[in-house]
Amino acid sequence: MPTNAFTDRRELAHRTTDGIEVTLFWSKPSNRVTIAVLDSHSDETLEFEVDGGAALDAFNHPYAYAATRRPRNLATTRVAADGLTVVTDQ
């Protein structure tokens, strides 16, 4: 069964504040660290890669880091009341 970047990554940290969800991911095959941000008020999501040494700071201040990188804007579609989402590149 083929795998992709979303199934090969691990969630290292997650937090929610005032409708903003921030998740820190690590991908073992590529050794990449990414931050995903979901604004539940607007249903807008972005994701960007960060250096592993700055991962915790980027997790705590994602918008500051997103401003200095090229974040991917992701389209999200809620699929269930339990908060599951489907994420696709826009």
LUMGU-397077 format. One line per 8 residues: number of its first residue (from 1); their letters; for each residue x, y, z of C-alpha. Coordinates in nm, 4 decimals. Layout:
<recs>
NUM = A = X/Y/Z ~ ... .
</recs>
This chain:
<recs>
1 = MPTNAFTD = 0.0000/0.0000/0.0000 ~ 0.1550/0.3332/-0.1013 ~ 0.1982/0.5983/0.1656 ~ 0.2072/0.9750/0.1396 ~ 0.3381/1.2704/0.3412 ~ 0.0212/1.2916/0.5504 ~ 0.0309/0.9262/0.6621 ~ 0.4071/0.9189/0.7247 .
9 = RRELAHRT = 0.4083/1.2054/0.9710 ~ 0.3643/1.2155/1.3454 ~ 0.1887/1.4760/1.5531 ~ 0.4355/1.6034/1.8124 ~ 0.2227/1.8782/1.9691 ~ -0.1227/2.0282/1.9313 ~ -0.2966/2.3266/2.0886 ~ -0.6203/2.5197/2.0426 .
17 = TDGIEVTL = -0.6748/2.8819/2.1437 ~ -0.9833/3.0873/2.0542 ~ -1.0664/2.8777/1.7481 ~ -0.7068/2.8606/1.6179 ~ -0.5598/2.5095/1.6089 ~ -0.1823/2.4719/1.5788 ~ -0.0186/2.1345/1.5181 ~ 0.3498/2.0452/1.5052 .
25 = FWSKPSNR = 0.4291/1.7514/1.2741 ~ 0.7443/1.5511/1.2033 ~ 0.7915/1.3243/0.9028 ~ 1.0303/1.0343/0.9645 ~ 1.1087/0.9515/0.5990 ~ 1.2022/1.3085/0.5073 ~ 1.2985/1.4274/0.8582 ~ 1.0911/1.7420/0.7907 .
33 = VTIAVLDS = 0.9162/1.9445/1.0599 ~ 0.6002/2.1336/0.9660 ~ 0.3492/2.3567/1.1409 ~ -0.0197/2.3426/1.0434 ~ -0.2592/2.6199/1.1480 ~ -0.6391/2.5939/1.1202 ~ -0.8619/2.8950/1.1838 ~ -1.1992/2.7380/1.2626 .
41 = HSDETLEF = -1.3750/3.0754/1.2307 ~ -1.2820/3.1147/0.8634 ~ -1.1967/2.7481/0.7832 ~ -0.8634/2.8654/0.6444 ~ -0.5604/2.6441/0.6907 ~ -0.1929/2.6954/0.6196 ~ 0.1093/2.4733/0.6593 ~ 0.4790/2.5503/0.6388 .
49 = EVDGGAAL = 0.8110/2.3795/0.7010 ~ 1.0426/2.4948/0.9797 ~ 1.3932/2.4077/1.0899 ~ 1.3871/2.1445/1.3641 ~ 1.5840/2.3731/1.5967 ~ 1.3095/2.6363/1.5723 ~ 1.0148/2.3973/1.5901 ~ 0.8949/2.4816/1.9404 .
57 = DAFNHPYA = 0.9243/2.8563/1.8831 ~ 0.7372/2.8235/1.5522 ~ 0.4703/2.6155/1.7269 ~ 0.4256/2.8919/1.9862 ~ 0.4392/3.1779/1.7311 ~ 0.3188/3.0302/1.3989 ~ 0.2132/3.3545/1.2309 ~ 0.5548/3.5115/1.2864 .
65 = YAATRRPR = 0.7184/3.2148/1.1149 ~ 0.4573/3.1880/0.8395 ~ 0.5299/3.5491/0.7446 ~ 0.8935/3.4604/0.6685 ~ 0.8198/3.1416/0.4730 ~ 0.6037/3.0331/0.1840 ~ 0.3132/2.8633/0.3568 ~ 0.0884/2.6310/0.1617 .
73 = NLATTRVA = -0.2730/2.7389/0.1755 ~ -0.4838/2.4308/0.2235 ~ -0.8518/2.3844/0.1546 ~ -1.0335/2.2064/0.4335 ~ -1.3631/2.0252/0.4293 ~ -1.5245/1.9149/0.7531 ~ -1.6399/1.5559/0.7157 ~ -1.7785/1.4740/1.0599 .
81 = ADGLTVVT = -1.9053/1.6300/1.3794 ~ -1.6056/1.4859/1.5642 ~ -1.3779/1.7414/1.3953 ~ -1.2160/1.5211/1.1319 ~ -1.1068/1.7161/0.8267 ~ -0.9881/1.6420/0.4775 ~ -0.7012/1.8659/0.3667 ~ -0.6011/1.9310/0.0058 .
89 = DQ = -0.3594/2.1714/-0.1625 ~ -0.5221/2.4774/-0.3154 .
</recs>
